[in-house]
Amino acid sequence: MKKVNNLSGIGSEYELDFNRMSKEEIKEFGKRIPIDNIILVRNQSLTDEKVLEVCETFGHCMKPKQFFMHDTVPGLFRVTNERDEHGEKTGLFADKELDWHSNGNGRPSGKESCVALYCVKPGLNSVTSFCDTRQAYIDLPEDIKEIVDDVECLFKFENNTFYDLEKDDKELVIFEQHPDFVDGVNKSLVYTHPWTGEKGLYFTFHYIKNMWRKNGTKLDQEWLKDYLLKHVFQEKYIYHHDDWQTGDFIFMDQFHSIHKRNEVQGERLLYRLSFDYRRLFR
C-alpha cells in the first residue's frame, strides 16, 4: 500500500491492488479511512463479489431488500441512471443532482460509519465533491465551538432540498415512508466519532429542521446556519473528483465528511456500499 497523492488536503490516494492483498492487509488499509477521511484507489479490476468482500472485511454492510440492490450480490446498491425495459429506475440516486449529504442523516442508528463507491461506468462530465467537516470543526474559533458543542438538531428528510423527486417516484417512497425517516431524529450538531473519539460537525444542513441550545440559552438559528454555511464550504475543505474512471474505488467516512454530485450525463453505474467498522476497531 503506497500513498501517491493528497486529495486537496482532505484525503489521500493510495496505490494498491485488492486482488493481491490478504484479509489482514485489507484490514490495515481500512483503518486508514477514518484517519484520512476520503480515500481514492484507482485501477481496480474487481468482480462484484470482490467489491463486497473488501467492504465486509471492514464491517457489516447494509443489505436492504429494495429495487436498487444488486440482483445476486446483496450489499451492492446500484447507483445508476439505467432503466429497465419498462422505463423504470434500476438504481438509487438515478440521474438528478444531489446536494450535500451523508449516509443515514434521518436515521437514529448512526451505525453505518463509511460509504464506498466503486465505478463500473463513469458517465460523462461526472463530478463528486467531498467536504471535510472534521477539519472545519477544528478550525472554528473557540467562541463558536462553545456554541456548537451545545447545539442539538432535529434532522428530517424533506423533498426538493438535497434531492428533487416527483411525487410518484419510487425513490421518494423510500425517504418519506420508511419508518426510520417519518418523524426525523434528534442528533447533536457536533459528533464524537464512535471509533476514533474525534469531534466534528454533523452539518447536513438540508436535513436540519430545528436547532436549540441544550443548556436552554436562546439560539439564533438563522445566524448560526448562515455562519456555518460560509465556514464549512470553503474550498480548502473540499475535494472535487472530476475524472471518474472505471475501476475507481472511493471510501469516505460518514462522520468526518459529506458529499454531493452533479446531474448525471451518459451511461453511469456505480456500486455503493454502506458499512460500519466493527471488524477493524474493537
C-alpha positions in Angstrom: 0.0 0.0 0.0 1.6 3.2 -1.2 0.3 6.8 -0.7 0.7 8.6 -4.0 -1.3 11.8 -3.8 -3.1 14.2 -1.4 -6.7 15.0 -2.3 -6.8 18.7 -1.9 -5.5 18.3 1.7 -8.7 16.5 2.9 -7.9 12.9 1.8 -5.4 10.5 0.2 -4.9 8.5 -2.9 -3.3 5.1 -2.5 -1.7 2.7 -5.0 -2.7 -0.9 -4.3 -4.4 -4.0 -5.8 -7.2 -5.5 -3.6 -6.9 -8.7 -5.7 -3.4 -9.3 -4.4 -4.0 -8.3 -0.7 -4.5 -10.6 2.2 -7.5 -10.1 4.5 -5.2 -8.6 7.2 -3.7 -6.2 4.6 -7.1 -5.1 3.6 -8.0 -4.5 7.3 -4.9 -2.4 7.8 -6.0 -0.3 4.8 -9.5 0.0 6.2 -8.1 1.5 9.4 -6.9 4.4 7.3 -10.4 5.5 6.3 -11.4 7.5 9.4 -7.9 8.9 9.6 -7.5 10.0 6.0 -11.3 10.8 5.7 -11.5 10.4 1.9 -9.5 7.7 0.2 -9.2 7.1 -3.6 -7.9 3.9 -5.1 -7.7 3.7 -8.9 -7.3 1.0 -11.5 -9.1 -1.8 -9.6 -10.4 -4.7 -11.7 -12.8 -6.4 -9.2 -15.6 -8.8 -9.6 -18.9 -7.7 -8.0 -18.3 -10.3 -5.3 -14.8 -9.0 -4.6 -16.1 -5.4 -4.2 -18.5 -6.7 -1.4 -15.8 -8.9 0.1 -13.4 -5.9 0.5 -16.0 -3.9 2.4 -17.3 -6.8 4.5 -13.7 -7.2 5.7 -14.2 -3.9 7.5 -17.6 -4.5 9.0 -21.3 -5.1 8.4 -22.7 -4.0 5.1 -26.3 -2.8 4.8 -28.4 -5.1 2.6 -32.0 -3.7 2.4 -34.4 -5.6 0.1 -35.1 -2.8 -2.3 -35.2 -2.3 -6.1 -31.8 -0.7 -6.3 -29.9 -3.7 -4.8 -27.7 -5.9 -7.0 -29.7 -9.0 -8.1 -27.2 -11.6 -6.9 -24.8 -9.7 -4.6 -26.8 -8.1 -1.9 -24.8 -5.2 -0.3 -24.1 -3.5 -3.6 -26.5 -0.6 -4.1 -26.9 0.2 -7.8 -26.4 4.0 -8.3 -27.3 4.4 -12.0 -29.5 6.2 -14.5 -30.1 3.0 -16.4 -33.7 2.0 -16.8 -35.4 -1.4 -17.4 -37.5 -2.4 -20.5 -40.5 -0.6 -18.9 -38.6 2.6 -18.4 -38.4 2.1 -14.6 -35.4 3.0 -12.5 -33.0 0.2 -11.7 -30.9 2.2 -9.2 -30.8 4.7 -6.4 -29.9 8.4 -6.9 -30.6 7.8 -10.6 -29.9 11.0 -12.5 -30.6 14.3 -10.8 -28.2 16.5 -8.9 -27.5 15.6 -5.3 -26.6 18.4 -2.9 -24.6 18.0 0.3 -25.5 14.9 2.4 -24.0 11.9 4.1 -25.4 8.4 4.9 -28.3 7.9 7.3 -28.9 11.6 8.2 -32.5 10.9 9.0 -31.9 7.6 10.9 -31.2 7.2 14.6 -28.7 4.4 14.3 -25.5 6.0 13.2 -24.1 2.5 12.7 -23.1 3.0 9.1 -19.7 4.6 9.5 -18.5 4.5 5.9 -19.7 4.6 2.3 -17.7 3.3 -0.6 -18.3 3.9 -4.3 -16.9 1.5 -7.0 -17.1 2.8 -10.5 -18.3 0.4 -13.3 -19.3 3.1 -15.8 -18.2 6.7 -15.1 -20.7 8.5 -17.3 -19.8 11.9 -18.8 -18.6 15.1 -17.0 -19.3 13.5 -13.7 -18.2 15.4 -10.6 -18.5 14.2 -7.0 -17.4 16.6 -4.3 -16.3 15.8 -0.7 -16.2 18.2 2.2 -14.1 17.7 5.4 -16.4 18.5 8.3 -13.8 17.3 10.8 -11.2 20.0 9.9 -14.0 22.6 9.5 -14.9 22.0 13.2 -11.2 22.0 14.3 -10.7 25.4 12.7 -13.7 27.1 14.3 -13.0 30.0 16.7 -13.3 28.9 20.3 -16.3 31.1 21.0 -18.2 29.4 18.1 -17.1 26.0 19.3 -18.6 26.8 22.7 -21.9 27.3 21.0 -22.0 24.4 18.5 -20.8 22.0 21.2 -24.1 22.7 23.0 -26.5 22.6 20.0 -29.0 19.8 19.3 -30.8 19.5 16.0 -33.9 17.8 14.5 -32.8 16.0 11.3 -35.6 15.1 8.9 -35.8 14.4 5.1 -37.7 16.9 3.0 -38.1 16.5 -0.7 -36.7 19.2 -3.0 -33.8 20.1 -0.7 -30.7 17.9 -1.3 -32.7 15.8 -3.9 -35.7 16.7 -6.1 -38.1 13.8 -6.8 -41.5 13.7 -8.4 -44.4 12.6 -6.1 -44.8 9.2 -7.8 -41.1 8.4 -7.8 -40.3 5.1 -6.0 -37.2 6.6 -4.6 -39.3 9.2 -2.8 -41.4 6.4 -1.2 -38.2 5.1 0.5 -37.3 8.5 2.0 -40.8 9.6 3.1 -42.5 6.4 4.2 -39.7 4.3 5.7 -40.4 4.0 9.5 -36.9 5.3 10.3 -37.5 8.6 8.4 -41.1 9.6 9.2 -40.6 11.6 12.4 -36.9 12.6 12.0 -34.4 12.2 14.7 -32.6 14.4 17.2 -28.8 14.5 16.9 -26.1 16.8 18.2 -24.6 19.3 15.8 -21.1 18.2 17.0 -20.5 14.4 17.0 -17.9 12.4 18.7 -16.7 9.7 16.3 -17.6 6.3 17.7 -14.3 4.7 16.7 -11.7 7.4 16.9 -13.1 9.7 19.6 -12.6 12.8 17.4 -15.1 15.6 17.2 -16.5 17.1 14.1 -19.6 18.9 12.7 -22.6 16.9 11.7 -23.7 19.7 9.4 -26.0 18.0 6.8 -27.9 21.3 6.7 -30.7 20.2 4.3 -31.9 17.8 6.9 -31.8 20.3 9.8 -35.3 21.5 10.6 -34.7 22.9 14.1 -31.8 23.8 16.3 -31.6 24.6 20.0 -29.1 25.0 22.8 -29.1 22.1 25.3 -28.5 24.5 28.2 -31.6 26.5 27.4 -29.8 29.6 26.1 -31.6 31.3 23.2 -30.1 30.4 19.8 -30.3 32.5 16.6 -30.7 29.6 14.3 -30.5 31.6 11.0 -27.3 33.3 12.2 -25.6 30.0 13.1 -26.7 28.2 10.0 -25.5 31.1 7.8 -22.2 31.3 9.7 -21.6 27.5 9.2 -22.6 27.6 5.6 -19.9 30.2 4.9 -17.3 28.5 7.0 -17.7 24.8 6.2 -17.9 25.1 2.4 -14.7 27.0 1.8 -12.7 25.4 -1.0 -9.9 24.5 1.4 -12.2 21.9 2.9 -13.4 20.4 -0.4 -12.1 17.9 -2.9 -13.7 17.6 -6.4 -13.4 14.2 -8.0 -13.9 15.3 -11.6 -12.3 12.5 -13.6 -14.2 9.3 -12.7 -12.7 6.2 -14.3 -13.8 2.6 -14.4 -12.1 0.9 -11.5 -12.1 3.9 -9.2 -12.9 2.9 -5.6 -13.6 5.7 -3.2 -14.1 5.3 0.6 -15.5 8.2 2.7 -16.0 8.3 6.4 -19.6 9.4 7.1 -18.9 11.2 10.3 -15.9 13.2 9.0 -17.3 14.1 5.6 -20.3 15.0 3.5 -20.5 14.8 -0.3 -22.6 15.9 -3.3 -22.8 15.1 -7.1 -23.8 16.9 -10.3 -26.6 15.8 -12.6 -25.8 12.5 -14.4 -24.9 12.5 -18.1 -24.1 9.5 -20.2 -24.2 5.9 -19.0 -23.2 5.8 -15.4 -23.1 2.9 -12.9 -21.6 2.9 -9.5 -21.8 0.3 -6.8 -22.5 2.0 -3.4 -21.8 0.1 -0.2 -22.6 1.3 3.3 -20.9 -0.4 6.3 -19.5 0.0 9.8 -16.0 -0.6 11.1 -16.8 -3.3 13.6 -14.2 -5.7 12.3 -11.4 -3.1 12.4 -11.9 -1.4 15.8 -12.9 -3.2 18.9 
